[in-house]
Amino acid sequence: MPRVEFREDRCKGCGHCILVCPVKIISFADRINEKGYKPATVKEMEKCIGCASCGKMCPDLCITVYR
């Protein structure tokens, strides 16, 4: 089963991953990370298709995709 991991401590909340996700499962978390940003997160991991679009778009290399 595909899944993604976000290094929320490094996320600046740019939202690029949210825009490119074809199944629209990425959103901003309700909490604030150490840097003062709302990090991106996935709430419905079972819907992930493992396309890696989010990881390719992340400018800070915060996302790892497992297929």
Backbone bond lengths (Angstrom), bond angles and torsions (degrees), N, CA, C in turn:
res aa  C-N    CA-C-N  psi(-1)  N-CA   C-N-CA  omega(-1)  CA-C   N-CA-C  phi
1 M - - - 1.448 - - 1.532 109.35 -
2 P 1.322 117.90 126.78 1.472 120.70 179.64 1.529 111.00 -66.42
3 R 1.326 114.53 151.43 1.457 119.70 175.01 1.526 109.28 -156.84
4 V 1.305 115.61 160.95 1.460 121.25 177.23 1.519 108.95 -124.80
5 E 1.316 115.25 148.85 1.461 121.63 174.76 1.513 107.98 -122.45
6 F 1.310 116.12 133.51 1.455 122.65 177.85 1.518 109.47 -107.97
7 R 1.308 116.55 131.48 1.468 120.32 171.64 1.524 105.49 -86.25
8 E 1.313 114.56 83.86 1.455 121.09 -172.85 1.523 113.11 -60.53
9 D 1.318 117.19 -26.01 1.462 120.39 178.75 1.523 112.44 -67.17
10 R 1.346 117.16 -22.63 1.467 121.83 -179.18 1.523 113.30 -100.15
11 C 1.322 117.76 -12.69 1.467 122.09 -174.65 1.530 111.29 -69.95
12 K 1.355 115.80 132.38 1.463 122.10 177.52 1.523 111.91 -98.04
13 G 1.322 117.24 2.23 1.458 120.14 178.08 1.521 113.78 69.09
14 C 1.319 118.18 35.01 1.468 120.84 -178.14 1.528 112.30 -70.93
15 G 1.346 116.99 -28.59 1.457 120.74 177.20 1.518 116.12 85.77
16 H 1.327 118.69 1.89 1.473 120.50 179.62 1.527 110.97 -58.17
17 C 1.320 116.56 -41.78 1.467 120.50 -178.66 1.533 111.24 -64.61
18 I 1.303 116.64 -35.84 1.467 121.39 178.93 1.527 110.29 -63.84
19 L 1.312 116.15 -42.15 1.468 121.17 -177.77 1.522 113.41 -67.56
20 V 1.341 117.34 -34.59 1.466 119.47 -174.39 1.522 114.59 -93.15
21 C 1.315 119.06 -8.65 1.465 120.83 -177.86 1.530 110.13 -67.92
22 P 1.340 117.60 117.17 1.467 120.10 -176.50 1.531 113.84 -70.10
23 V 1.328 117.39 -22.39 1.469 119.80 179.90 1.531 112.24 -103.91
24 K 1.329 116.44 2.97 1.473 123.21 173.28 1.526 113.92 54.42
25 I 1.340 116.30 49.20 1.463 120.02 179.83 1.527 112.95 -106.29
26 I 1.322 117.94 -2.21 1.463 121.49 -179.17 1.524 108.55 -98.45
27 S 1.325 115.33 136.79 1.459 121.01 177.85 1.520 108.61 -147.59
28 F 1.325 116.17 173.54 1.457 120.13 176.33 1.524 109.17 -81.17
29 A 1.311 115.70 140.38 1.466 121.43 178.15 1.529 109.55 -71.37
30 D 1.306 116.14 160.26 1.463 121.45 178.18 1.520 112.20 -80.35
31 R 1.320 116.38 -13.51 1.465 120.89 -177.48 1.537 110.62 -100.30
32 I 1.304 114.55 169.03 1.471 122.83 178.72 1.532 107.69 -108.79
33 N 1.353 116.54 135.87 1.466 119.05 178.61 1.527 111.02 -84.16
34 E 1.324 116.42 -177.59 1.465 122.69 -176.31 1.528 112.91 -60.03
35 K 1.333 116.55 -26.99 1.460 120.87 -178.08 1.529 112.34 -89.23
36 G 1.332 116.81 -3.72 1.455 120.06 178.21 1.519 114.64 93.03
37 Y 1.327 117.93 14.98 1.461 122.39 -179.65 1.523 110.89 -111.06
38 K 1.314 116.16 156.15 1.461 120.72 170.48 1.525 106.73 -86.06
39 P 1.317 117.90 111.63 1.471 120.14 -176.80 1.525 111.85 -76.63
40 A 1.304 115.33 157.76 1.467 121.43 174.74 1.520 108.71 -76.43
41 T 1.315 115.86 149.26 1.456 121.12 -179.93 1.525 109.37 -153.73
42 V 1.321 115.99 164.96 1.466 121.83 176.76 1.520 108.08 -115.72
43 K 1.319 116.57 126.27 1.463 120.51 -179.92 1.524 112.50 -98.98
44 E 1.323 117.67 -20.82 1.463 121.73 -179.09 1.533 109.87 -123.81
45 M 1.318 115.81 68.25 1.462 121.92 -174.78 1.528 112.20 -57.50
46 E 1.318 118.25 -31.63 1.464 121.23 -178.64 1.529 112.48 -62.76
47 K 1.325 118.26 -17.20 1.467 121.81 178.82 1.526 112.79 -90.59
48 C 1.335 117.59 -5.64 1.466 121.71 -179.72 1.525 109.68 -64.40
49 I 1.336 116.12 134.02 1.466 121.24 -179.93 1.535 111.79 -103.22
50 G 1.330 117.46 -0.13 1.462 121.35 176.55 1.515 114.63 70.73
51 C 1.307 118.02 27.55 1.470 120.90 -176.60 1.527 113.38 -72.92
52 A 1.338 117.26 -22.35 1.469 124.18 179.12 1.523 114.42 70.38
53 S 1.309 118.25 13.35 1.469 120.80 176.87 1.522 110.56 -60.40
54 C 1.314 116.82 -39.75 1.464 120.77 -178.93 1.531 110.99 -62.81
55 G 1.326 116.38 -45.47 1.455 120.83 -179.21 1.515 113.24 -64.56
56 K 1.323 116.33 -35.93 1.467 120.91 179.24 1.523 111.55 -68.46
57 M 1.323 116.91 -31.06 1.464 120.83 -176.36 1.526 113.61 -87.38
58 C 1.319 118.02 -16.36 1.468 120.81 -174.69 1.530 111.23 -70.36
59 P 1.341 117.87 115.50 1.462 119.90 -178.42 1.526 113.54 -72.50
60 D 1.324 117.34 -15.72 1.457 120.49 -177.35 1.529 113.19 -110.00
61 L 1.316 117.06 10.40 1.463 123.35 177.06 1.534 111.75 53.00
62 C 1.313 115.53 47.31 1.469 122.26 -178.10 1.526 112.37 -91.62
63 I 1.322 117.70 -9.77 1.459 121.04 -170.28 1.524 110.91 -115.88
64 T 1.335 115.87 131.55 1.454 122.82 173.80 1.507 107.50 -119.41
65 V 1.339 116.66 130.92 1.456 121.78 -179.24 1.519 108.60 -109.54
66 Y 1.319 115.94 130.16 1.463 122.63 177.22 1.518 108.16 -113.03
67 R 1.324 116.77 128.41 1.477 120.51 -178.02 1.491 111.78 -104.75
